[in-house]
Amino acid sequence: MDALPFDDSRRLTGPNLYFAGSGAVLETLGEGADDPAAWAGWRERVQRMGAALGWPVHTVMVRPHPGGAALAFTAPGDGLYAATEINEWAWLSQRRAFVLHAPGHPAAWDEASAQHTLAAMVADEANPRLQALQAQAVARGVPVLADDDALTLGLGEGGQTWPINALPEVADVHWSALHAIPTAMVTGTNGKTTTVRLLAAMLRAHGLRSGHSCTDGVFVAGEQIASGDFSGPGGARAVLRDRRVQAAVLETARGGMLRRGLVLPRVDAAAVTNVSDDHFGEYGIFDIDALVDAKLTVARALDASGMLVLNADDARLAARGEALPCRFAWFARDHDHPRLRAHRALGGATCGVRDGQLHLASGDDVVAIADITTMPLADGGMADYNLGNAAAASLLAQALGVPPATNAGVLSRFGSEPGDNPGRLQRRSFGGLRLLLDYAHNPEGLRGLLRVARAGGPKRLGLVLGQAGNRGDDDIRALAGVAADARPDLVVLKDIDGFIRGRETGEVAQVIGDELRRRGLHDDQLRICLPELGAVRELLSWSQPGDVLVLPIHALDAKAEVQSLLDSLASSGWQAGDPLA
């Protein structure tokens, strides 16, 4: 059978890269995938079929990318499976890919038959009671959160959830008890989790029972209720449906936004921490400008009262973000950055560093909220990337009503305890060693971590290094190049447990090793130990007093195992150079 001429045909359940509502999208593949005439034929078929079904398609768009395009159109929330079928039928029909027909799907060669099939799909999926409840909620200003399994009206402590197959009548809903809660989304290439955790701590210090979702799990009032990568829609729904939650902070990763869209059509504030090269080649994102656009999807959830927090030091992000029709707050390393100065002159909110102090400003009202030499997250000012995370969190907290004095108190202590920000710039010292544990999953993140490791003069530097298998070889070599620039004395090459993602075991380690050799490292500076815990043990066995060990650990189970190992060594009085049990 011929290959399908499309990929990643999927539902968009919320605001997304292409438009502000729900709909469907597919990525074209193969011969004719980048043909504008074929795109026009697809567009005409989608609109014609929508009209025939009595289902007006308000927005139809083509987003070209190298080798093809994303073909997307709007559709009702209770018709998204049918919408994907319409999308595939329209493209197959245009490409005359008739051999690919399967039973139960609309016939690409017979439009009348396809219309009959699609009409049955639309009727079967329609949920009039859901539509009525959503319409009433919108009229009352009550947030709506719906998926395949459940409908939630209101959020957190102001929400109520019903199974999607047992919805109440509109008149049976206790509408006066339903309401929104303060909610923020955080996205970006690096710093998302730290910013989310910091903002959640600020909200708790303000007296609110915060819930947050991130790459490490779901948390309510600082307590973990689920473990795993919950930076997508599933994690957000878990937070927003918890009746204990009074304020929500949602890590919003690129993958979830591109795959399904945003989980909510409206939030109070959103931040983009930064954007750098990462995850190219997935969901039609092939360059940095497209990635910036994808991250800025969070702005679609902001109305006139919402606040978008952006990094003025990221030139592409600042330029593209500034054109968006929403309120802004800007952060930068320098309080006197031209964009920050201009924004304050208009009465806007900014956050940046001047004279060793992190300043939070609203127009002419400027407050110093942290000394960067004593702020735990800043590591004496060397972890300058965390200054951006602290600034973004402070601006988000201010937008959610947290006063500067409360933010200052949190910044003075956050990061001093291991449980504050586990796995993100965790500093440990024992046995004559200095150890740095971090996520550092891309070149920019690793560069910042190694800059901290090299601070204070020359020492022997040991590093474990791996990468997820779904990155391209060029991306993997770029990560290795950053490691080589730091002149490590030993690199232990690993796989990332559970993230092989289509490659052979050890394949990524081979690519990294080849690039490190090409950049001047010798064989005696490289070792291979693929399990993450084993790689850490290998590095510890090599170490001597005075060494600095950098441990980017990614898999959740491996993080727990490594922490347990380090705790055991520290409590036993182990010294670098001693044998490992």
C-alpha positions as CSV (number, residue, x, y, z in Angstrom):
1,M,0.0,0.0,0.0
2,D,1.2,3.5,-0.8
3,A,2.4,5.7,2.1
4,L,-0.1,8.2,3.4
5,P,0.4,11.7,2.0
6,F,0.0,13.3,5.4
7,D,1.3,12.9,9.0
8,D,0.1,14.0,12.5
9,S,-3.6,14.4,11.7
10,R,-4.9,15.6,15.0
11,R,-7.6,17.4,16.9
12,L,-6.9,20.9,18.3
13,T,-9.0,21.1,21.5
14,G,-8.2,24.7,22.4
15,P,-6.4,27.9,21.2
16,N,-3.4,26.9,19.1
17,L,-0.7,28.0,16.8
18,Y,-3.2,28.4,13.9
19,F,-6.3,30.1,15.5
20,A,-8.0,30.9,18.8
21,G,-10.6,28.1,18.8
22,S,-10.8,24.4,18.4
23,G,-10.3,22.5,15.1
24,A,-8.2,20.0,13.2
25,V,-4.8,20.0,11.5
26,L,-2.6,17.7,9.5
27,E,0.9,17.9,8.1
28,T,1.3,17.2,4.4
29,L,3.9,14.7,3.2
30,G,5.4,13.4,-0.1
31,E,5.0,14.5,-3.6
32,G,2.8,17.6,-3.9
33,A,3.0,18.3,-0.2
34,D,4.4,21.8,-0.9
35,D,2.2,22.6,-3.9
36,P,0.1,25.8,-3.4
37,A,-2.4,24.6,-6.0
38,A,-2.9,21.4,-4.0
39,W,-3.4,23.5,-0.9
40,A,-6.0,25.6,-2.7
41,G,-7.9,22.4,-3.8
42,W,-7.8,21.1,-0.2
43,R,-9.2,24.5,1.1
44,E,-12.1,24.4,-1.4
45,R,-13.0,20.9,-0.5
46,V,-13.0,21.6,3.3
47,Q,-15.3,24.6,2.8
48,R,-17.6,22.8,0.4
49,M,-18.0,19.8,2.7
50,G,-18.5,22.0,5.7
51,A,-21.3,23.9,3.9
52,A,-22.9,20.6,2.8
53,L,-22.9,19.4,6.4
54,G,-24.4,22.6,7.7
55,W,-21.2,23.1,9.6
56,P,-19.7,26.5,8.7
57,V,-15.9,26.5,8.7
58,H,-14.9,30.0,10.0
59,T,-11.2,29.8,9.5
60,V,-9.2,27.7,7.0
61,M,-5.5,28.2,6.9
62,V,-2.3,26.9,5.4
63,R,1.0,27.3,7.3
64,P,3.9,26.3,5.0
65,H,7.1,24.7,6.2
66,P,10.0,23.0,4.5
67,G,8.7,20.2,2.4
68,G,5.1,20.7,3.1
69,A,2.5,22.6,5.2
70,A,0.2,22.4,8.1
71,L,-3.5,22.4,6.9
72,A,-5.8,23.5,9.6
73,F,-9.4,24.7,10.1
74,T,-11.8,25.5,12.9
75,A,-14.5,23.1,14.1
76,P,-16.9,22.8,17.0
77,G,-15.5,21.2,20.2
78,D,-18.0,18.3,19.9
79,G,-17.1,17.5,16.3
80,L,-13.3,17.2,16.4
81,Y,-13.0,13.6,15.4
82,A,-15.3,14.2,12.4
83,A,-13.1,17.3,11.6
84,T,-10.0,15.2,11.4
85,E,-11.9,12.9,8.9
86,I,-12.9,15.9,6.9
87,N,-9.3,17.1,6.8
88,E,-7.9,13.8,5.7
89,W,-10.7,13.3,3.1
90,A,-10.1,16.7,1.6
91,W,-6.4,16.2,1.2
92,L,-6.7,12.6,0.0
93,S,-9.3,13.6,-2.5
94,Q,-7.2,16.5,-3.8
95,R,-4.1,14.2,-4.1
96,R,-6.3,11.5,-5.7
97,A,-4.9,9.0,-3.2
98,F,-7.9,6.6,-3.7
99,V,-6.0,3.4,-2.9
100,L,-5.7,4.4,0.7
101,H,-9.4,4.2,1.5
102,A,-10.3,2.1,4.6
103,P,-13.8,0.9,5.7
104,G,-15.6,3.3,7.9
105,H,-13.8,6.4,6.5
106,P,-15.1,8.8,3.8
107,A,-14.4,7.7,0.3
108,A,-11.9,10.0,-1.3
109,W,-13.1,9.2,-4.9
110,D,-16.8,9.7,-4.2
111,E,-17.8,13.0,-2.7
112,A,-21.5,12.1,-2.3
113,S,-20.6,8.9,-0.4
114,A,-18.1,10.8,1.7
115,Q,-20.7,13.4,2.6
116,H,-23.1,10.6,3.8
117,T,-20.3,9.0,5.9
118,L,-19.2,12.3,7.4
119,A,-22.8,13.4,8.2
120,A,-23.2,10.2,10.2
121,M,-19.9,10.9,12.0
122,V,-20.9,14.5,12.8
123,A,-24.3,13.4,14.1
124,D,-22.8,10.6,16.2
125,E,-20.3,12.9,17.8
126,A,-22.6,15.9,18.5
127,N,-23.5,16.6,22.1
128,P,-26.3,19.1,22.3
129,R,-26.3,19.1,26.1
130,L,-22.6,19.9,26.2
131,Q,-23.1,22.7,23.7
132,A,-25.9,24.2,25.9
133,L,-23.8,24.1,29.0
134,Q,-20.8,25.6,27.3
135,A,-23.0,28.4,25.9
136,Q,-24.5,29.2,29.3
137,A,-21.1,29.2,31.0
138,V,-19.7,31.6,28.4
139,A,-22.7,33.9,28.9
140,R,-22.1,33.8,32.7
141,G,-18.4,34.3,32.5
142,V,-17.7,30.8,33.9
143,P,-14.6,28.9,32.7
144,V,-15.2,25.7,30.7
145,L,-12.8,22.7,30.7
146,A,-13.8,19.8,28.5
147,D,-12.2,16.6,27.2
148,D,-13.2,13.2,26.0
149,D,-14.1,12.1,29.6
150,A,-15.4,15.0,31.6
151,L,-16.7,18.5,31.6
152,T,-15.7,21.0,34.3
153,L,-17.5,24.3,34.8
154,G,-15.5,26.8,36.9
155,L,-11.9,26.0,38.1
156,G,-10.3,24.7,41.2
157,E,-12.3,25.4,44.4
158,G,-14.8,27.2,42.2
159,G,-15.3,24.3,39.8
160,Q,-17.6,21.2,39.4
161,T,-16.9,18.2,37.1
162,W,-19.3,15.7,35.5
163,P,-18.7,12.7,33.3
164,I,-19.1,13.6,29.6
165,N,-21.8,10.9,29.3
166,A,-23.8,12.1,32.3
167,L,-24.1,15.9,31.9
168,P,-26.7,17.8,33.9
169,E,-29.4,20.0,32.4
170,V,-28.5,23.7,32.3
171,A,-31.2,24.4,35.0
172,D,-29.7,21.8,37.4
173,V,-26.3,23.5,37.6
174,H,-25.6,25.6,40.7
175,W,-24.2,28.4,38.7
176,S,-23.6,30.9,41.5
177,A,-21.0,28.5,43.1
178,L,-18.9,28.3,39.9
179,H,-16.1,30.8,39.2
180,A,-12.5,31.2,37.9
181,I,-9.3,31.2,40.0
182,P,-6.1,33.1,39.3
183,T,-4.3,31.1,36.6
184,A,-1.0,31.5,34.8
185,M,0.7,29.6,32.0
186,V,4.5,29.4,31.7
187,T,6.3,28.3,28.5
188,G,9.8,28.7,26.9
189,T,12.7,26.5,26.0
190,N,14.5,26.7,29.4
191,G,13.5,27.8,32.9
192,K,9.8,26.7,32.7
193,T,9.8,24.4,35.7
194,T,11.9,26.7,37.9
195,T,9.6,29.7,37.1
196,V,6.5,27.6,37.8
197,R,7.7,26.3,41.1
198,L,8.8,29.8,42.2
199,L,5.5,31.4,41.2
200,A,3.6,28.6,43.0
201,A,5.7,29.4,46.2
202,M,4.9,33.1,45.9
203,L,1.2,32.4,45.6
204,R,1.4,30.1,48.7
205,A,3.2,32.8,50.6
206,H,0.4,35.2,49.6
207,G,-2.1,32.8,51.4
208,L,-3.5,31.0,48.4
209,R,-3.5,27.2,48.1
210,S,-1.7,26.9,44.8
211,G,-1.6,24.0,42.4
212,H,1.0,23.6,39.7
213,S,1.9,21.1,37.0
214,C,5.4,20.7,35.5
215,T,7.7,18.1,34.0
216,D,8.1,16.4,37.4
217,G,4.5,16.0,38.3
218,V,1.3,17.6,39.7
219,F,1.4,19.5,43.1
220,V,-1.2,21.0,45.4
221,A,-0.2,23.2,48.3
222,G,3.4,22.1,47.7
223,E,2.6,18.3,48.0
224,Q,3.1,16.0,45.0
225,I,-0.1,14.2,44.0
226,A,1.2,12.7,40.7
227,S,4.7,11.9,39.4
228,G,5.8,12.1,35.7
229,D,5.9,14.7,33.0
230,F,2.7,16.7,33.4
231,S,3.7,19.7,31.4
232,G,0.9,19.1,28.9
233,P,-2.9,19.3,28.9
234,G,-3.3,16.3,31.2
235,G,-1.3,17.9,34.0
236,A,-3.2,21.2,33.6
237,R,-6.6,19.5,33.8
238,A,-5.5,17.6,37.0
239,V,-4.6,20.9,38.7
240,L,-7.7,22.8,37.4
241,R,-10.1,20.1,38.5
242,D,-8.8,19.8,42.0
243,R,-11.3,21.4,44.3
244,R,-8.6,22.4,46.8
245,V,-6.8,24.7,44.4
246,Q,-7.2,28.4,44.8
247,A,-4.6,29.5,42.2
248,A,-3.1,27.5,39.3
249,V,0.3,27.6,37.6
250,L,0.6,25.5,34.5
251,E,3.9,24.6,32.8
252,T,2.9,24.6,29.1
253,A,5.3,22.7,26.9
254,R,5.7,23.1,23.2
255,G,4.5,19.5,22.5
256,G,1.2,19.8,24.2
257,M,0.4,23.2,22.6
258,L,1.2,21.9,19.1
259,R,-0.5,18.5,19.6
260,R,-3.7,19.7,21.2
261,G,-3.6,23.5,21.8
262,L,-4.1,25.2,25.1
263,V,-6.2,23.6,27.8
264,L,-8.0,26.9,28.6
265,P,-9.2,29.6,26.3
266,R,-8.4,32.3,29.0
267,V,-5.9,32.8,31.8
268,D,-4.9,35.8,33.8
269,A,-1.2,35.8,32.9
270,A,1.3,34.0,30.7
271,A,5.1,34.0,30.4
272,V,7.6,33.0,27.7
273,T,11.0,32.6,29.4
274,N,13.1,32.4,26.3
275,V,13.3,30.5,23.0
276,S,16.3,28.6,21.7
277,D,17.0,25.8,19.2
278,D,15.2,22.7,20.3
279,H,12.8,20.0,19.0
280,F,13.0,21.0,15.4
281,G,11.3,18.7,12.9
282,E,8.2,17.9,14.9
283,Y,4.6,19.2,14.2
284,G,5.8,21.4,11.3
285,I,8.4,23.4,13.4
286,F,11.7,23.5,11.5
287,D,13.3,26.8,12.5
288,I,13.6,29.2,15.4
289,D,11.1,31.7,14.1
290,A,8.4,29.0,13.9
291,L,9.3,27.9,17.4
292,V,8.9,31.4,18.7
293,D,5.4,31.5,17.1
294,A,4.6,28.2,18.8
295,K,5.6,29.4,22.2
296,L,3.7,32.6,21.8
297,T,0.5,30.5,21.4
298,V,0.0,31.2,25.1
299,A,-0.9,34.8,24.2
300,R,-4.1,33.5,22.6
301,A,-5.4,32.8,26.1
302,L,-5.1,36.5,27.2
303,D,-7.9,39.0,26.8
304,A,-7.6,42.7,27.4
305,S,-7.1,42.3,31.1
306,G,-4.5,39.5,30.8
307,M,-0.7,40.0,31.1
308,L,2.0,38.6,28.8
309,V,5.4,38.4,30.4
310,L,8.3,38.4,27.9
311,N,12.1,38.3,27.9
312,A,13.4,41.5,26.4
313,D,16.9,39.9,26.1
314,D,15.6,37.4,23.6
315,A,15.6,39.5,20.4
316,R,13.4,37.3,18.3
317,L,10.9,36.7,21.1
318,A,10.7,40.4,21.9
319,A,10.2,41.5,18.3
320,R,7.5,38.9,17.5
321,G,5.8,39.2,20.8
322,E,5.6,43.0,20.8
323,A,3.3,42.8,17.8
324,L,0.6,40.9,19.7
325,P,-2.5,42.7,20.9
326,C,-2.2,42.3,24.6
327,R,-0.8,43.9,27.8
328,F,2.9,43.3,28.4
329,A,5.4,43.1,31.2
330,W,9.1,42.9,30.3
331,F,12.1,41.4,32.1
332,A,15.8,41.5,31.3
333,R,19.1,41.1,33.0
334,D,19.5,44.9,32.9
335,H,16.9,47.1,34.7
336,D,17.9,49.9,32.2
337,H,17.4,47.8,29.1
338,P,16.0,50.2,26.5
339,R,12.7,48.2,26.1
340,L,12.3,48.2,29.9
341,R,12.9,51.9,30.2
342,A,10.5,52.7,27.4
343,H,7.8,50.4,28.9
344,R,8.1,52.0,32.4
345,A,7.8,55.4,30.8
346,L,4.3,54.3,29.7
347,G,3.5,53.1,33.2
348,G,4.2,49.4,32.4
349,A,5.6,46.7,34.6
350,T,9.3,45.5,34.3
351,C,11.8,43.5,36.3
352,G,15.6,43.6,35.9
353,V,18.9,44.0,37.7
354,R,20.6,47.2,38.8
355,D,23.5,47.6,41.2
356,G,23.3,44.0,42.2
357,Q,19.6,44.2,43.1
358,L,16.6,42.7,41.3
359,H,14.1,45.5,40.8
360,L,10.4,45.1,40.2
361,A,8.8,48.2,38.7
362,S,5.3,49.5,37.8
363,G,5.9,52.7,36.0
364,D,7.8,55.0,38.3
365,D,7.2,52.8,41.3
366,V,10.4,50.7,41.7
367,V,11.1,48.2,44.5
368,A,14.3,46.2,45.1
369,I,13.1,42.7,45.8
370,A,16.3,40.6,45.9
371,D,20.1,40.9,46.4
372,I,21.5,38.6,43.7
373,T,24.6,37.8,45.7
374,T,22.5,36.2,48.5
375,M,19.5,34.9,46.5
376,P,19.8,31.1,46.6
377,L,18.6,30.7,43.0
378,A,21.3,33.0,41.7
379,D,24.3,31.0,43.2
380,G,26.1,34.2,44.1
381,G,25.2,35.8,40.8
382,M,26.8,33.0,38.7
383,A,23.5,31.4,37.7
384,D,22.4,34.5,35.8
385,Y,19.8,32.5,33.8
386,N,17.9,32.0,37.1
387,L,17.7,35.8,37.4
388,G,15.4,35.7,34.3
389,N,13.3,32.9,35.9
390,A,13.0,34.9,39.1
391,A,12.1,38.1,37.2
392,A,9.4,36.3,35.1
393,A,7.9,34.7,38.3
394,S,7.9,38.1,40.1
395,L,6.1,39.8,37.2
396,L,3.5,36.9,37.0
397,A,3.0,37.1,40.7
398,Q,2.4,40.8,40.6
399,A,-0.1,40.3,37.8
400,L,-1.9,37.8,40.0
401,G,-2.1,40.2,42.9
402,V,0.9,39.2,45.0
403,P,2.6,42.2,46.5
404,P,6.4,42.9,46.0
405,A,7.2,42.3,49.7
406,T,5.9,38.8,49.5
407,N,7.8,38.1,46.3
408,A,11.0,39.4,48.0
409,G,10.5,37.1,51.0
410,V,10.2,34.1,48.7
411,L,13.3,35.0,46.6
412,S,15.4,35.4,49.8
413,R,14.9,31.7,50.6
414,F,13.7,29.7,47.6
415,G,16.3,27.3,46.5
416,S,18.0,26.9,49.8
417,E,16.2,23.7,50.5
418,P,16.5,20.6,48.3
419,G,12.7,20.3,48.0
420,D,12.3,23.8,46.7
421,N,13.5,23.1,43.1
422,P,14.6,19.5,42.9
423,G,16.7,18.6,39.8
424,R,17.2,22.2,38.8
425,L,20.6,23.7,39.8
426,Q,20.8,21.6,42.9
427,R,24.1,22.2,44.6
428,R,25.6,19.5,46.9
429,S,29.0,19.4,48.6
430,F,30.4,16.4,50.4
431,G,33.4,14.1,50.2
432,G,35.5,16.9,48.9
433,L,33.3,17.3,45.8
434,R,31.1,20.0,44.5
435,L,28.1,18.5,42.6
436,L,25.5,20.2,40.4
437,L,22.3,18.4,39.5
438,D,20.2,19.9,36.7
439,Y,17.9,19.1,33.8
440,A,20.0,20.9,31.2
441,H,18.4,19.2,28.2
442,N,19.6,21.5,25.4
443,P,22.7,23.5,24.4
444,E,21.6,26.7,26.0
445,G,20.7,25.0,29.3
446,L,23.9,23.1,29.4
447,R,26.0,26.2,28.6
448,G,24.5,28.0,31.6
449,L,25.1,25.0,33.9
450,L,28.7,24.6,32.9
451,R,29.3,28.3,33.3
452,V,28.3,27.9,37.0
453,A,30.5,24.8,37.3
454,R,33.6,26.6,35.9
455,A,33.1,29.6,38.2
456,G,35.9,30.2,40.7
457,G,38.9,29.0,38.8
458,P,40.3,25.8,37.2
459,K,39.3,22.5,38.8
460,R,38.9,19.0,37.4
461,L,35.5,18.9,35.8
462,G,33.5,15.7,35.3
463,L,30.2,15.5,33.3
464,V,27.6,12.9,32.5
465,L,26.0,13.6,29.1
466,G,23.2,12.2,27.0
467,Q,20.3,13.3,24.9
468,A,16.8,12.2,24.0
469,G,16.6,10.0,20.8
470,N,14.1,12.2,19.0
471,R,16.6,15.0,18.5
472,G,18.4,15.2,15.2
473,D,22.1,14.3,14.9
474,D,22.9,18.0,14.3
475,D,21.1,18.9,17.6
476,I,23.0,16.2,19.5
477,R,26.3,17.4,18.1
478,A,25.5,20.9,19.1
479,L,25.0,19.7,22.7
480,A,28.3,17.9,22.6
481,G,29.9,21.1,21.2
482,V,28.8,23.0,24.3
483,A,30.3,20.3,26.5
484,A,33.6,20.4,24.6
485,D,33.8,24.2,25.0
486,A,33.9,23.7,28.8
487,R,37.1,21.5,28.6
488,P,35.9,18.7,30.8
489,D,38.4,16.2,32.2
490,L,36.0,13.3,31.9
491,V,32.7,12.8,30.1
492,V,30.6,9.7,30.9
493,L,28.2,9.1,28.0
494,K,24.7,7.8,28.8
495,D,21.3,7.1,27.4
496,I,18.3,8.9,28.9
497,D,16.3,6.1,30.5
498,G,13.0,5.9,28.7
499,F,13.9,8.5,26.1
500,I,15.6,6.3,23.4
501,R,12.6,7.3,21.1
502,G,13.3,5.3,18.0
503,R,17.0,4.9,18.1
504,E,19.2,2.0,19.0
505,T,20.5,1.7,22.6
506,G,23.8,3.6,22.7
507,E,23.3,5.3,19.4
508,V,23.0,8.8,20.9
509,A,26.0,8.2,23.1
510,Q,28.0,7.3,19.9
511,V,27.0,10.5,18.2
512,I,28.0,12.6,21.2
513,G,31.3,10.7,21.6
514,D,32.2,11.2,17.9
515,E,31.6,14.9,18.2
516,L,33.6,15.3,21.4
517,R,36.5,13.5,19.7
518,R,36.2,15.7,16.7
519,R,36.4,18.8,19.0
520,G,39.6,17.6,20.7
521,L,38.7,15.3,23.6
522,H,40.8,12.1,23.8
523,D,39.6,8.6,24.3
524,D,40.9,8.6,27.9
525,Q,38.5,11.5,28.6
526,L,35.5,9.5,27.5
527,R,33.7,6.6,29.0
528,I,30.4,5.0,28.1
529,C,27.9,3.8,30.8
530,L,24.4,3.9,29.4
531,P,22.1,3.7,32.5
532,E,21.9,7.1,34.1
533,L,22.6,5.8,37.6
534,G,25.5,3.8,36.3
535,A,26.9,6.9,34.6
536,V,26.8,8.8,37.9
537,R,28.5,6.0,39.7
538,E,31.2,5.9,37.0
539,L,31.9,9.6,37.5
540,L,32.0,9.3,41.3
541,S,34.4,6.4,41.1
542,W,36.8,8.6,39.0
543,S,36.5,11.6,41.2
544,Q,39.1,13.1,43.6
545,P,38.8,15.7,46.3
546,G,38.4,19.2,44.7
547,D,36.6,18.0,41.6
548,V,33.4,19.5,40.3
549,L,30.8,17.0,39.0
550,V,28.0,18.1,36.7
551,L,25.0,15.7,36.6
552,P,22.3,16.5,34.0
553,I,19.8,13.7,35.0
554,H,16.5,13.5,33.2
555,A,14.4,10.4,33.8
556,L,12.3,10.7,36.9
557,D,13.3,7.2,38.2
558,A,16.9,7.9,37.6
559,K,16.6,11.3,39.5
560,A,15.3,9.5,42.5
561,E,18.0,6.8,42.3
562,V,20.8,9.4,42.0
563,Q,19.4,11.4,44.9
564,S,19.2,8.3,47.0
565,L,22.8,7.4,46.1
566,L,24.1,10.8,47.0
567,D,22.2,10.9,50.2
568,S,23.7,7.6,51.2
569,L,27.2,8.6,50.4
570,A,26.9,12.0,52.2
571,S,25.5,10.3,55.3
572,S,28.1,7.6,55.4
573,G,31.1,10.0,55.3
574,W,32.3,8.8,51.9
575,Q,35.2,10.7,50.5
576,A,36.1,11.2,46.8
577,G,38.7,8.5,46.0
578,D,37.1,5.9,48.3
579,P,35.6,2.8,46.7
580,L,31.8,2.9,46.0
581,A,29.7,0.3,47.8
